[in-house]
């Protein structure tokens, strides 16, 4: 990485750990109380952006409320939790819905022009590809540089399913993360010609549902069948050695599987089936996606069988063609938003560890967050084959 001078580098503050427990409304209140400052900052940031599009707060609240019936039908507990967050932070409930549906609301607010996009480069190294035989799941999250000040690591302790950790914007229910059952998820922006024809479930609720699943089959089904408003790429892994990348159109899903134990994805559709059925629209906004996944894959593929977390981090710190690079320093995008790699998130679920480095183009220093795992040994209790002599 190019060395930054102290004057050019911003202060990098780790995301705080927010720990909550109890029923949805109560854990929402705990979340809101502990993350109130960051929640208010996020609300202010997105409200200002929407008001700049000639919307009033009443307009924004109306847009946010249009998603409530869809969210309530998907899981009414999420509505209760968001109400609790609003109560704990002392903000309007509509503002919390706005934070959770911000991708969809930003697009619906102005369809005449391309809006901001979560960039992201994600990867999964299966146990067969790593040095210690343990899965690694990681991602660079590329978004608004200001969001480095509005993110948290949320740890939810549950009595009705696996505990989980998620790195997310404060006030949102989930983004990247892993649960105690060994299921991990990251997500990347995609865009297709089918987007925003109908109202679907906002993306953070789908990611949150994955983190609540005790079984991989339920997590995959959630991503595969839930109708969305827009395209999105979701990478799901299981600590036992399964990884599938789901390229999601609003109404259809296209799986992409690992090759030789390595799976890398940026922000364009790769599935030949998908490319034969829809129009890929994301590359026009971020053509660097076309080489970002190649750079990461090229760095790690020669190391298959010996990949370490340090190798993964180094691949995600790649600065080729900076600032249009895998790891992005802050730069204006086509909508004059200051975008950057807000964070690198690296998960080693077998060790119960999530590592997060904020604004890694300036300071690739990882902070560790722990989760107690409850993953049984593979095949420990299954039947054994019996053969005749």
C-alpha positions as CSV (number, residue, x, y, z in Angstrom):
1,X,0.0,0.0,0.0
2,X,1.3,3.5,-0.7
3,X,2.4,5.2,2.5
4,X,0.1,8.0,3.7
5,X,1.4,11.1,5.4
6,X,-0.1,11.8,8.8
7,X,-1.7,15.0,7.5
8,X,-3.6,13.1,4.8
9,X,-4.8,10.2,7.0
10,X,-8.0,10.6,9.0
11,X,-8.3,9.4,12.5
12,X,-9.3,5.7,12.4
13,X,-11.6,4.6,15.2
14,X,-12.6,0.9,15.7
15,X,-16.2,0.1,15.5
16,X,-17.6,-0.3,19.0
17,X,-19.0,-3.7,20.2
18,X,-22.7,-3.6,21.0
19,X,-24.0,-6.5,23.0
20,X,-27.7,-7.2,23.4
21,X,-30.0,-10.0,24.6
22,X,-33.6,-10.6,25.4
23,X,-36.8,-10.5,23.3
24,X,-36.8,-8.3,20.1
25,X,-38.2,-5.1,21.6
26,X,-35.9,-5.2,24.6
27,X,-32.7,-6.0,22.7
28,X,-33.7,-3.2,20.3
29,X,-33.8,-0.8,23.2
30,X,-30.4,-2.0,24.4
31,X,-29.0,-1.5,20.9
32,X,-30.5,1.9,20.5
33,X,-29.2,3.1,23.9
34,X,-25.6,1.9,23.3
35,X,-25.3,3.1,19.7
36,X,-27.4,6.2,19.9
37,X,-24.7,8.7,18.8
38,X,-23.8,6.6,15.7
39,X,-27.4,5.9,14.9
40,X,-28.2,9.7,14.9
41,X,-25.2,10.4,12.8
42,X,-26.3,7.8,10.2
43,X,-29.8,9.2,10.2
44,X,-28.5,12.7,9.7
45,X,-26.2,11.6,6.8
46,X,-28.9,9.8,4.8
47,X,-31.6,12.4,5.6
48,X,-29.3,15.2,4.2
49,X,-28.7,13.2,1.0
50,X,-32.4,12.6,0.5
51,X,-33.4,16.2,1.3
52,X,-30.9,17.3,-1.3
53,X,-33.1,15.4,-3.8
54,X,-35.9,17.8,-2.8
55,X,-37.6,15.5,-0.3
56,X,-39.0,16.7,3.0
57,X,-38.6,14.6,6.2
58,X,-42.3,13.7,5.8
59,X,-41.6,12.4,2.3
60,X,-38.7,10.3,3.6
61,X,-40.8,8.9,6.4
62,X,-43.6,8.0,3.9
63,X,-41.0,6.2,1.7
64,X,-39.7,4.3,4.8
65,X,-43.1,3.3,6.0
66,X,-44.0,1.7,2.6
67,X,-41.7,-1.1,3.5
68,X,-43.3,-1.9,6.9
69,X,-46.0,-4.4,5.5
70,X,-43.3,-6.3,3.6
71,X,-41.0,-6.5,6.6
72,X,-43.8,-7.4,8.9
73,X,-44.9,-10.2,6.6
74,X,-41.2,-11.5,6.4
75,X,-40.7,-11.4,10.2
76,X,-42.9,-9.3,12.6
77,X,-40.1,-9.5,15.2
78,X,-38.0,-7.2,13.1
79,X,-40.6,-4.5,13.3
80,X,-40.6,-4.8,17.1
81,X,-36.8,-4.7,17.3
82,X,-36.7,-1.6,15.1
83,X,-39.3,0.1,17.3
84,X,-37.1,-0.8,20.3
85,X,-34.0,0.7,18.6
86,X,-35.9,3.9,18.0
87,X,-37.0,4.1,21.6
88,X,-33.5,3.4,22.9
89,X,-31.9,6.0,20.6
90,X,-34.7,8.5,21.0
91,X,-35.4,8.8,17.3
92,X,-38.4,8.3,15.0
93,X,-39.2,4.7,14.1
94,X,-39.4,5.8,10.4
95,X,-35.7,6.8,10.7
96,X,-34.7,3.3,11.8
97,X,-36.7,1.8,8.9
98,X,-34.9,4.3,6.6
99,X,-31.5,3.0,7.8
100,X,-32.5,-0.6,7.2
101,X,-34.0,0.1,3.8
102,X,-31.5,2.8,2.7
103,X,-30.4,1.1,-0.5
104,X,-34.0,0.8,-1.7
105,X,-35.0,4.2,-0.5
106,X,-32.1,6.0,-2.1
107,X,-33.0,4.4,-5.4
108,X,-36.7,5.0,-5.1
109,X,-36.1,8.6,-4.2
110,X,-34.6,9.3,-7.6
111,X,-34.8,6.8,-10.4
112,X,-33.6,9.3,-13.0
113,X,-29.9,8.8,-12.2
114,X,-27.6,6.1,-10.9
115,X,-27.4,6.2,-7.2
116,X,-24.5,5.3,-4.9
117,X,-23.6,1.7,-4.8
118,X,-22.0,-0.6,-2.2
119,X,-18.9,-1.7,-4.1
120,X,-17.3,-4.7,-2.2
121,X,-15.0,-7.5,-3.1
122,X,-15.7,-10.8,-1.2
123,X,-14.0,-14.1,-0.9
124,X,-14.2,-17.5,0.7
125,X,-11.3,-19.9,1.1
126,X,-12.6,-23.4,1.9
127,X,-10.7,-25.7,4.4
128,X,-9.0,-27.5,1.5
129,X,-7.5,-24.2,0.4
130,X,-6.2,-22.9,3.7
131,X,-3.0,-23.6,5.6
132,X,-4.7,-24.8,8.8
133,X,-7.7,-26.6,7.2
134,X,-10.2,-23.9,8.5
135,X,-12.5,-21.9,6.4
136,X,-11.9,-18.1,5.9
137,X,-14.6,-15.8,4.8
138,X,-13.8,-12.1,4.1
139,X,-14.8,-8.9,2.4
140,X,-13.9,-5.3,1.6
141,X,-17.0,-3.1,2.1
142,X,-16.8,-0.1,-0.3
143,X,-19.4,2.6,0.5
144,X,-19.5,6.1,1.8
145,X,-16.4,7.1,3.6
146,X,-18.5,8.9,6.3
147,X,-19.9,5.5,7.3
148,X,-16.6,4.7,9.1
149,X,-18.1,6.8,11.9
150,X,-21.5,5.1,11.9
151,X,-20.8,1.4,12.0
152,X,-20.9,-1.1,14.9
153,X,-20.2,-4.7,15.6
154,X,-23.5,-6.1,17.0
155,X,-23.4,-9.2,19.2
156,X,-26.8,-10.8,19.8
157,X,-27.2,-13.5,22.5
158,X,-30.4,-15.5,21.9
159,X,-32.4,-18.1,23.6
160,X,-34.3,-19.0,20.5
161,X,-31.4,-19.8,18.1
162,X,-27.7,-19.3,17.5
163,X,-25.9,-16.2,18.8
164,X,-24.3,-14.1,16.2
165,X,-21.9,-11.3,15.4
166,X,-22.6,-8.8,12.6
167,X,-20.7,-5.8,11.3
168,X,-23.3,-3.3,10.2
169,X,-24.3,0.4,10.1
170,X,-25.6,1.5,13.5
171,X,-29.4,1.0,13.7
172,X,-29.4,-1.7,11.0
173,X,-30.3,-5.3,11.9
174,X,-27.5,-7.0,10.0
175,X,-24.9,-7.0,7.2
176,X,-21.7,-9.1,7.2
177,X,-21.4,-11.6,10.0
178,X,-21.3,-15.1,11.4
179,X,-23.3,-17.2,13.9
180,X,-22.5,-19.8,16.5
181,X,-23.8,-22.5,14.2
182,X,-20.9,-21.8,11.8
183,X,-22.8,-19.9,9.1
184,X,-21.3,-16.8,7.7
185,X,-22.5,-14.2,5.2
186,X,-21.2,-11.2,3.2
187,X,-22.9,-9.3,0.4
188,X,-22.0,-7.3,-2.7
189,X,-23.8,-4.8,-4.8
190,X,-25.2,-6.0,-8.2
191,X,-27.5,-4.3,-10.7
192,X,-29.7,-5.7,-13.4
193,X,-32.5,-4.6,-15.7
194,X,-35.1,-6.2,-13.4
195,X,-34.4,-4.0,-10.4
196,X,-37.1,-1.9,-8.7
197,X,-40.1,-3.1,-10.7
198,X,-41.7,-4.4,-7.5
199,X,-41.3,-3.9,-3.7
200,X,-39.4,-6.8,-2.1
201,X,-37.8,-7.4,1.3
202,X,-35.0,-4.9,2.0
203,X,-31.6,-6.6,2.0
204,X,-30.5,-6.2,5.6
205,X,-33.5,-8.2,6.8
206,X,-32.5,-11.1,4.5
207,X,-28.9,-11.0,5.8
208,X,-30.1,-10.9,9.4
209,X,-32.4,-13.9,8.8
210,X,-29.4,-15.9,7.5
211,X,-27.6,-15.1,10.7
212,X,-30.5,-16.4,12.7
213,X,-30.5,-19.8,11.0
214,X,-29.2,-22.9,12.8
215,X,-29.1,-24.9,9.6
216,X,-27.3,-24.1,6.4
217,X,-30.3,-25.3,4.4
218,X,-32.5,-22.7,5.9
219,X,-30.0,-19.9,5.3
220,X,-29.6,-20.9,1.6
221,X,-33.3,-21.1,1.2
222,X,-33.8,-17.6,2.6
223,X,-31.4,-16.1,0.2
224,X,-32.6,-18.2,-2.7
225,X,-36.3,-17.7,-2.6
226,X,-36.9,-14.3,-0.8
227,X,-38.1,-11.7,-3.3
228,X,-36.0,-8.6,-3.4
229,X,-36.5,-5.1,-4.8
230,X,-33.1,-5.1,-6.5
231,X,-30.2,-7.4,-7.4
232,X,-27.6,-8.3,-4.8
233,X,-24.8,-10.8,-4.4
234,X,-24.8,-12.9,-1.2
235,X,-21.9,-15.2,-0.3
236,X,-22.8,-17.9,2.3
237,X,-20.4,-20.3,3.9
238,X,-20.5,-23.0,6.6
239,X,-17.6,-23.8,8.8
240,X,-17.8,-27.4,7.8
241,X,-16.5,-26.6,4.3
242,X,-19.5,-25.5,2.1
243,X,-19.6,-22.2,0.3
244,X,-22.0,-20.9,-2.4
245,X,-22.2,-17.5,-4.0
246,X,-25.8,-16.5,-4.8
247,X,-26.2,-13.9,-7.6
248,X,-29.7,-12.6,-6.8
249,X,-32.0,-10.8,-9.3
250,X,-35.2,-9.6,-7.6
251,X,-37.1,-12.7,-8.8
252,X,-34.4,-15.3,-9.5
253,X,-31.2,-16.6,-8.0
254,X,-28.1,-18.0,-9.8
255,X,-25.6,-20.0,-7.7
256,X,-21.8,-19.8,-8.4
257,X,-19.6,-22.3,-6.7
258,X,-16.0,-22.4,-5.6
259,X,-13.2,-23.6,-7.9
260,X,-10.5,-25.6,-6.2
261,X,-11.6,-24.3,-2.8
262,X,-11.5,-20.6,-3.7
263,X,-14.5,-18.3,-4.4
264,X,-14.1,-14.6,-5.2
265,X,-16.8,-12.1,-6.3
266,X,-16.9,-8.4,-7.0
267,X,-19.8,-6.4,-8.4
268,X,-20.8,-8.0,-11.7
269,X,-22.8,-11.1,-12.6
270,X,-20.5,-14.1,-13.4
271,X,-23.1,-16.9,-13.9
272,X,-23.4,-17.8,-17.6
273,X,-27.0,-18.6,-16.9
274,X,-27.7,-15.2,-15.4
275,X,-25.9,-13.4,-18.2
276,X,-28.1,-15.3,-20.7
277,X,-31.3,-14.2,-19.0
278,X,-30.8,-10.7,-17.8
279,X,-28.9,-7.5,-18.6
280,X,-25.9,-6.8,-16.4
281,X,-26.1,-3.1,-15.4
282,X,-23.6,-2.7,-12.6
283,X,-20.4,-2.5,-14.6
284,X,-21.4,0.9,-16.1
285,X,-21.2,2.4,-12.6
286,X,-18.1,0.5,-11.4
287,X,-16.1,-1.0,-14.3
288,X,-13.2,-1.7,-11.9
289,X,-15.3,-4.6,-10.7
290,X,-14.1,-6.4,-13.8
291,X,-10.5,-6.6,-12.5
292,X,-10.9,-6.4,-8.8
293,X,-12.0,-10.1,-8.5
294,X,-9.2,-11.0,-10.9
295,X,-6.6,-9.3,-8.7
296,X,-7.8,-11.1,-5.5
297,X,-8.1,-14.4,-7.2
298,X,-4.7,-14.0,-8.9
299,X,-3.1,-13.3,-5.5
300,X,-4.6,-16.2,-3.7
301,X,-5.0,-19.0,-6.3
302,X,-1.2,-19.8,-6.4
303,X,-1.4,-20.2,-2.6
304,X,-4.3,-22.8,-2.6
305,X,-3.6,-25.3,0.2
306,X,-1.5,-22.7,2.1
307,X,-3.8,-19.7,2.3
308,X,-3.6,-17.9,5.6
309,X,-5.6,-15.0,7.1
310,X,-2.6,-12.8,6.4
311,X,-2.6,-13.7,2.8
312,X,-6.3,-13.0,2.5
313,X,-5.8,-9.6,4.2
314,X,-2.9,-8.8,1.8
315,X,-5.0,-9.7,-1.2
316,X,-7.8,-7.4,0.0
317,X,-5.3,-4.6,0.5
318,X,-4.3,-4.6,-3.2
319,X,-3.9,-1.0,-4.5
320,X,-3.5,-1.8,-8.2
321,X,-5.0,1.2,-10.1
322,X,-5.7,3.1,-7.0
323,X,-8.1,4.8,-6.2
324,X,-10.1,2.4,-8.4
325,X,-8.6,-0.5,-6.6
326,X,-9.6,-3.5,-4.4
327,X,-8.7,-1.4,-1.4
328,X,-9.9,2.2,-2.0
329,X,-8.8,5.3,-0.3
330,X,-11.5,8.0,-0.1
331,X,-12.3,9.5,-3.5
332,X,-15.4,11.2,-5.1
333,X,-17.6,9.0,-7.2
334,X,-19.8,10.0,-10.1
335,X,-22.5,11.3,-7.7
336,X,-19.9,13.4,-5.8
337,X,-20.1,11.2,-2.8
338,X,-16.8,10.4,-1.1
339,X,-16.4,6.6,-1.4
340,X,-13.8,4.3,0.2
341,X,-13.2,0.9,1.5
342,X,-14.9,1.5,4.7
343,X,-13.8,-1.7,6.3
344,X,-12.2,-5.1,5.7
345,X,-14.1,-7.8,7.5
346,X,-12.3,-11.2,7.9
347,X,-14.0,-14.2,9.7
348,X,-12.5,-17.4,10.9
349,X,-15.6,-19.1,12.2
350,X,-13.9,-22.3,13.4
351,X,-12.0,-20.0,15.8
352,X,-15.0,-17.9,16.7
353,X,-13.3,-14.8,15.5
354,X,-14.3,-11.8,13.4
355,X,-11.6,-9.2,12.5
356,X,-12.4,-5.7,11.3
357,X,-10.0,-3.1,10.0
358,X,-11.6,0.4,9.5
359,X,-10.5,2.5,6.5
360,X,-7.7,-0.1,5.7
361,X,-6.2,2.0,2.9
362,X,-4.9,4.2,5.7
363,X,-4.4,1.9,8.6
364,X,-4.9,-1.9,8.0
365,X,-5.0,-2.7,11.7
366,X,-7.5,-5.3,12.7
367,X,-9.6,-5.5,15.8
368,X,-10.8,-8.9,17.0
369,X,-14.3,-9.7,18.1
370,X,-15.2,-13.1,19.7
371,X,-18.1,-15.4,19.4
372,X,-18.5,-18.7,21.3
373,X,-19.2,-21.4,18.7
374,X,-21.6,-24.3,19.0
375,X,-20.6,-26.3,16.0
376,X,-20.6,-30.1,16.4
377,X,-17.7,-32.1,15.0
378,X,-18.5,-33.2,11.4
379,X,-19.9,-36.7,11.1
380,X,-19.4,-37.2,14.9
381,X,-22.9,-38.7,15.5
382,X,-23.8,-40.2,12.2
383,X,-24.1,-43.9,11.3
384,X,-21.1,-45.9,10.2
385,X,-21.1,-47.9,7.0
386,X,-20.9,-51.7,7.5
387,X,-19.6,-54.0,4.8
388,X,-19.6,-57.8,4.5
389,X,-16.3,-59.7,4.8
